[in-house]
């Protein structure tokens, strides 16, 4: 049955492909943001911009396509958390705070922790990604 196989392929393609790519893109963006934060002579800005843009794009596409249609609360929550972290680490605090509102629907505690982190960063505190990565891990 061709239709069944196509439907099956779509499901697997989605779960294996898109979600995995979104997580991998976030990891790469996070790694280069770490490198930037640790290096006084960081010279990979173009690469950083590209990796950050890619991570954002994949997370946003995933959310746009499936949030509200699929029951993957864990995935959606983490995509919003990853976006909030990226926005925070690239100085887009308004965007980061907007993501917190979305995270709140999945886990209010995570949203509170992230808001706190965003406010600390806005107040000039430096947060390592290792500290940020503990935020929102229930």
Buried (B, 14 or more C-beta within 10 A) or exposed (E): EEEEEEEEEEEEEBEEEBBEBBBEBBEBBBEBBBEBEEEEEEEEEEEBEBBBEBBBEBBEBBBEEBBEEBEBEEBBBBBBBBBBBBBBBBEBBEBBBBBBEBBBEBBEEBBBBBBEBBEBBEEEEEBEBEEBEEBBEE
